[in-house]
Amino acid sequence: MSFQSSFAPKVIANLVIGSNGATTLGGSSTGLSSPVDRKRFHDLRAKATAIVVGGKTFRNDPYGRTPKPLFVASRLVTPEMRAKNPDAIFKTLSPSDLAHEVISQCGVPVLVEGGLEFISTLIVDGILDQLFLTRTTIAGDGIHLFDEALIRGFNLVSVEDSEGERFEIWQRGQ
């Protein structure tokens, strides 16, 4: 996997969606992710300077350890959250403000692993440059459904089909 050579994204995001458009299964995206998706996920992490998530994603997914600095946007930070990952950096900033702060501290690209609400905010605010989207055959049960209108203004730059999944790279239009 490689980034587009003529395009230097500052903020990238990874999202897995179920066959029914749901972005979670059992409260987490982990249940939707296959071994092939997990490999892509770890490849993206290796290229990033830092990871950004929202509080809900941090609480519901396994963020006890991360290979890169982890920044969490959350209005409420509990002692349990701090204990889960003592190295995580918690901020009471909006997703977009946090992305800007992390870029200034860590450089680019910053990887967003937040949920659909978090990523949607970055898209609407014009902050997200690239979206790595895995479409899986597993049906999710989450209340957040991916809406194709969200990526209007993005261009599909790469597609790969593998083991029944479709892996897409979307890039914000110039």
Order of alpha helices (4+ residues) and beta strands (2+ residues): beta-alpha-beta-alpha-beta-alpha-beta-alpha-beta-alpha-beta-beta-beta
